[in-house]
Amino acid sequence: MDLTILFSPIPESVYASITSTSSFYKSIRIFGNKMPEYKDAHIALLGVGENRGAGENTGTKNAADEIRKKLYALKKGNALYRVVDLGNLNPGHDLEETYIRLSEVCRMLLENNVLPVILGGSHDLDYGQYAAYETMDKLVSLLNIDAFLDLDENREAPMNRQHIHKIMLHEPNFLFGYTHLAYQTYLIDPASVSVLEKLYFEAFRIGQMRTNLQEMEPVIRNADMLSFDVTAIRSADAPGNANAQPFGLTGEEACQICWYAGQNEKLSSVGFYEYNPELDDAHKKTASVIATMVWYFIEGYYHRKKEQNFKSNDFLKYVVAMPVEAETITFYKSKFSDRWWMEVPYPGGFERYARNSIVPCSYTDYQTATKGEVPERYISMVAKLS
């Protein structure tokens, strides 16, 4: 595929003033005069200039270049980057065509083991991000971070209020797990949360997360794709959004989540949506926060430990006898990162579940099992696999 047909180059004004040899910009290849070679890259940044699904948050189409201005000026990390910036994806003649274009580009990158990082516009673009997995012949777990649930069934509602409902109804259905982080209870219809629970999906309100953010790490580690709506971040840290709320994640908490996500070896795509530069402050504070989130995600990526072979000597195996069904629960602990997993049996003849049968967990889950109690995470996964 000739990507120059689908993309516009990055304006020179974005990077012209950056001269530091230690800058992020000097460490990557970008679409300036010509499209960079991407097949040998680890990560590909791409902007999407689309806001027809944004409802009242118009202006999101200009998000990518404002984020780049802040990101490019940051210092690179210690890793040897293989990062490309493909420029800005040109919108289709209608919204559906933009979804298709985005899914085709992401699919092509995924097939070449390149991780797409999508910058802007509206949150419904994650439908295109999700559709990229359709031909991958695997079940996908989606992690969505947003103050709202976006499960509106009203076809007159903006697409950025319907997109999660659209993903769940997508055929063929390859959505194995859906987890929602940082919703704010006073913005949500309780019936919507009940719908997610009936489908064995998970939703964590902002208060639950803030009590112990580290306990959210296994949830983040279980995702194949991440969709991050800037609305989840409090307005004081990220004012550049029409739906910005006074309560939400701090910028620091958002960066911590992105660090965890980057370290997740399963995770193969990420999108940052709903930033509106027109509503940002004079210093473009929101762009700075998102740029730092992207930086932490990339740093996390380069700290991946390749912890996927649980039969190797890199893991300690603990088999816990239980007084109730199941008779035993097997846990694995990495010798390198101290992270935990537990094994959940899947029904015979359903080998497509095998990839999801060893579940990220925490030391707390192991402690719960040693007390003779079945961890909630285990119960939830058994129900899902059944």
Secondary structure, 3 states (H helix, E strand, C coil): CCHHHCEECCCHHHCCCCCCCCECHHHCEECCCCCCCCCCCCEEEEEECCCCCCCCCCCHHHHHHHHHHHHHHCECCCCCCCEEEEEEECCCCCHHHHHHHHHHHHHHHHHCCCEEEEECCCHHHHHHHHHCCCCCCCCEEEEEECCCCCCCCCCCCCHHHCHHHHHHHCCCCCEEEEEEEEECHHHCCHHHHHHHHHCCCEEEEHHHHHHCHHHHHHHHHCCCEEEEEHHHECCCCCCCCCCCCCCCECHHHHHHHHHHHHHCCCCCEEEEECCCHHHCCCCCHHHHHHHHHHHHHHHHHCCCCCCCCCCCCCEEEEEEECCCCCCEEEEEEECCCCCEEEECCCCCCCHHHHHHCEEEECHHHHHHHHCCCCCHHHHHHHHHHC
